[in-house]
Amino acid sequence: MRKLKIDEMGRMTAEEFRQSEKVPLVVVLDNVRSMHNIGAVFRTADAFRLEGVWLCGCSATPPNQEIHKTALGAEETVCWQYAADTSEAVKRLREEGYCIYAVEQAEGSIQLFDIEGLIPEGVSKVAIVLGHEVFGVQQEVVDMCDGCIEIPQYGTKHSLNVSVAAGIVMYELSTLLMHRI
């Protein structure tokens, strides 16, 4: 078995990516402090051809060398917006017809393996909110969401790195939403 070279992978150019149809999934980062986590979210959003990223509160924005280290240019292809207050981003997404879910451990949260029935029929636009590395998604923002998605964990730790959690949920939801577009 031979590893493929980059030019053998048939990847889009940045311009082709910008013009392509996107998976109707938006990632909202609620006060994510680490620029490496932000960059990783951009890179994963590019990999799954997601609609965009909202950076909120203290989350840094491009152009930024620390974000670029992990995004590797995805911060230039993935559409992004900034909101000083995460609740304003959630309100705007709701007005645009998105179903909104916090990725959070909460009473009544939906386990990731049960998300098949999570998105109501006829709804094709989804946003997920991921929070601060220590405090998670603000309770005020959780209260505004349609529900919470929880990633089952079986070890001794009670949480995952925010960019790892984002990648897991982005993959699952993008796979589900691809069948609706």
C-alpha positions as CSV (number, residue, x, y, z in Angstrom):
1,M,0.0,0.0,0.0
2,R,1.4,3.4,-1.0
3,K,0.5,6.7,0.6
4,L,-1.0,9.2,-1.7
5,K,0.8,12.4,-2.6
6,I,-1.1,15.7,-2.1
7,D,-1.5,16.2,-5.9
8,E,-3.1,12.7,-6.2
9,M,-5.9,13.5,-3.7
10,G,-8.1,15.5,-6.0
11,R,-8.7,18.3,-3.5
12,M,-10.5,21.5,-4.4
13,T,-8.7,24.8,-4.8
14,A,-9.5,27.5,-2.3
15,E,-11.7,29.2,-4.9
16,E,-13.5,26.0,-5.8
17,F,-14.2,25.5,-2.1
18,R,-15.6,29.0,-1.7
19,Q,-18.0,28.4,-4.7
20,S,-19.0,24.9,-3.6
21,E,-22.3,23.9,-1.9
22,K,-21.7,23.6,1.9
23,V,-23.1,21.3,4.5
24,P,-25.6,23.5,6.3
25,L,-23.8,23.2,9.7
26,V,-22.4,26.2,11.6
27,V,-20.0,26.0,14.5
28,V,-20.3,28.6,17.2
29,L,-17.4,29.0,19.6
30,D,-18.4,30.5,22.9
31,N,-15.4,32.2,24.5
32,V,-12.9,29.6,23.3
33,R,-9.5,30.9,24.5
34,S,-7.0,28.7,22.7
35,M,-6.1,29.9,19.3
36,H,-4.9,26.4,18.5
37,N,-8.4,25.1,19.3
38,I,-9.9,27.8,17.1
39,G,-7.5,26.9,14.2
40,A,-8.3,23.2,14.6
41,V,-12.0,23.9,14.3
42,F,-11.4,25.9,11.1
43,R,-9.4,23.1,9.7
44,T,-12.1,20.5,10.5
45,A,-14.8,22.8,9.2
46,D,-12.9,23.0,5.9
47,A,-12.5,19.2,5.8
48,F,-16.2,18.6,6.1
49,R,-17.1,21.7,3.9
50,L,-19.2,23.3,6.6
51,E,-21.1,26.5,6.1
52,G,-19.2,28.5,8.6
53,V,-17.9,29.4,12.1
54,W,-19.0,32.0,14.5
55,L,-16.3,33.3,16.9
56,C,-17.8,34.8,20.0
57,G,-16.7,36.7,23.1
58,C,-13.0,36.3,23.9
59,S,-12.4,33.9,21.0
60,A,-9.7,35.3,18.8
61,T,-10.3,36.0,15.1
62,P,-8.2,35.8,12.0
63,P,-5.9,37.0,10.7
64,N,-3.8,35.5,13.6
65,Q,-0.5,33.6,13.3
66,E,-1.5,31.3,16.2
67,I,-4.8,30.4,14.6
68,H,-3.0,29.9,11.3
69,K,-0.6,27.3,12.8
70,T,-3.4,24.8,13.2
71,A,-5.9,26.0,10.6
72,L,-3.2,25.9,7.8
73,G,-5.2,28.3,5.7
74,A,-8.7,27.1,6.4
75,E,-9.4,30.4,8.2
76,E,-9.2,31.9,4.7
77,T,-11.6,29.4,3.1
78,V,-14.2,28.8,5.7
79,C,-16.7,31.7,6.2
80,W,-16.6,33.2,9.7
81,Q,-18.2,35.9,11.7
82,Y,-17.6,37.5,15.1
83,A,-20.1,38.4,17.8
84,A,-19.0,40.0,21.1
85,D,-21.9,38.2,22.8
86,T,-22.6,34.5,22.0
87,S,-26.3,35.0,22.7
88,E,-26.5,37.5,19.8
89,A,-25.0,35.0,17.4
90,V,-27.5,32.4,18.6
91,K,-30.4,34.8,18.1
92,R,-29.3,35.6,14.6
93,L,-28.9,32.0,13.7
94,R,-32.4,31.2,15.1
95,E,-33.8,34.1,12.9
96,E,-32.1,32.4,9.9
97,G,-33.9,29.1,10.6
98,Y,-31.2,27.1,12.3
99,C,-31.8,24.4,14.9
100,I,-29.2,25.1,17.6
101,Y,-27.6,22.6,20.0
102,A,-25.0,23.1,22.6
103,V,-22.4,20.4,22.9
104,E,-22.6,20.1,26.7
105,Q,-23.2,17.6,29.5
106,A,-26.6,18.6,30.8
107,E,-29.9,17.3,32.2
108,G,-31.7,15.7,29.3
109,S,-28.9,15.9,26.8
110,I,-29.0,13.7,23.8
111,Q,-26.2,11.1,23.5
112,L,-24.3,11.5,20.2
113,F,-25.2,8.0,19.1
114,D,-28.9,9.0,19.3
115,I,-28.7,12.1,17.1
116,E,-30.5,10.4,14.1
117,G,-33.8,11.6,15.4
118,L,-32.4,14.9,16.8
119,I,-33.1,17.1,13.8
120,P,-36.8,17.5,13.1
121,E,-38.0,16.5,9.6
122,G,-37.9,19.4,7.3
123,V,-35.1,21.1,9.2
124,S,-31.8,21.2,7.2
125,K,-29.8,23.9,9.0
126,V,-28.1,23.2,12.2
127,A,-25.7,25.1,14.5
128,I,-23.7,23.7,17.3
129,V,-22.3,25.7,20.2
130,L,-19.1,24.7,21.9
131,G,-17.8,26.5,24.9
132,H,-14.9,27.7,27.0
133,E,-12.2,25.2,27.8
134,V,-12.9,25.3,31.5
135,F,-16.4,26.5,31.9
136,G,-18.1,25.1,28.8
137,V,-21.1,26.8,27.1
138,Q,-22.6,29.6,29.2
139,Q,-25.8,28.6,30.9
140,E,-27.6,31.6,29.3
141,V,-26.6,30.2,25.9
142,V,-27.6,26.6,26.8
143,D,-31.0,28.0,27.8
144,M,-31.4,29.4,24.3
145,C,-30.6,26.2,22.5
146,D,-33.0,23.5,21.2
147,G,-31.1,20.9,23.2
148,C,-27.7,19.6,24.2
149,I,-25.6,16.9,22.5
150,E,-23.4,14.9,24.8
151,I,-20.5,12.8,23.7
152,P,-20.4,9.5,25.7
153,Q,-17.2,9.1,27.6
154,Y,-16.1,6.0,29.4
155,G,-12.8,6.9,31.1
156,T,-11.9,8.9,34.2
157,K,-12.0,12.4,32.6
158,H,-15.2,14.3,32.4
159,S,-14.5,16.3,29.3
160,L,-12.7,16.4,25.9
161,N,-10.6,19.1,24.4
162,V,-13.0,21.5,22.7
163,S,-11.5,21.0,19.2
164,V,-11.6,17.2,19.6
165,A,-15.3,17.4,20.8
166,A,-16.0,19.8,17.9
167,G,-14.5,17.4,15.4
168,I,-16.4,14.4,16.6
169,V,-19.8,16.2,16.5
170,M,-19.0,18.0,13.2
171,Y,-18.3,14.6,11.6
172,E,-21.5,13.0,12.9
173,L,-23.8,15.9,12.1
174,S,-22.2,16.6,8.7
175,T,-22.7,13.0,7.7
176,L,-26.4,13.2,8.8
177,L,-27.0,16.5,7.0
178,M,-25.3,15.5,3.8
179,H,-28.3,13.2,3.2
180,R,-30.6,16.1,3.5
181,I,-29.0,18.4,0.9
